[in-house]
Amino acid sequence: MVNRYRGEVALMVEGRALPMRLTLGALAELESAFSVDSLPALGERFATGKLSSRDIIRILGAGLRGGGGALSEDAVAALAFDGGLNGAIAAAIGLLDATFAPAGEGEPARPPSPPVP
């Protein structure tokens, strides 16, 4: 089960929800893969909206590894995504939104905290 409050989203593969999360390690992996030297540069790279299939594979792979999985990029590329290409793209964009969206945007409503006695 994914926890949206921790920045997790699900990648649906053959009816199973695989948790994804861009941890600091996963973000460092993406900085290296995209040859950028900072988180703002990485965010700007993604904000262009120009993502290749290789970009989607890298994002999903880093997210799956950040979520506790151990899939290589080749293994990610071979997955049967629910919704096909559109499902993979939607999951990658959801992961980026969960990580880079300004605080409060795209988050589900949090339940109220219990009163402190």
Secondary structure, DSSP 8 states (H G I E B T S, - for coil): ---GGGT-EEEEETTEEEEE---HHHHHHHHHHTT-SSHHHHHHHHHT----HHHHHHHHHHHHHHTT----HHHHHT--BTTHHHHHHHHHHHHHHHHHS-TTTT-----------
